[in-house]
Amino acid sequence: MTRLDVPALQQRLAAFAAARDWEQYHTPKNLASALSVEASELMEIFQWLTPEQSARVMDDPGTAHRVSDEVADVLAYLLQFCEVLGIDALAALAAKIERNEVRFPATKGMDTLDRHSSE
């Protein structure tokens, strides 16, 4: 697994945008919109697949390349969004996981139906 150097990636993305004079367009609203569009493009790949087909999507090199490209686009816009707003993405994720661990405690030995029963 590749270690993610978020600040270095954000610097590369900022330099890329600056070299093209695109910073003027990188407002929180525009970046949030672009993030949504790219996430939708990722979803489009899976739109009509069965659950079984979606689990095997990376088996086809052409589709795998499309999925990887859309994941990269989503991550790029998310990192740019976080940079513009001063959000530490990894700290925000860690805090959210901690809140969810408290909010949704693990119940070992119980299946999903038992966890959601009214008893």
Summary of the structure (lengths in Angstrom):
residues: 119
radius of gyration: 18.6
end to end distance: 42.6
largest distance: 61.1
contacts: 246
relative contact order: 0.11
helix: 74%
strand: 0%
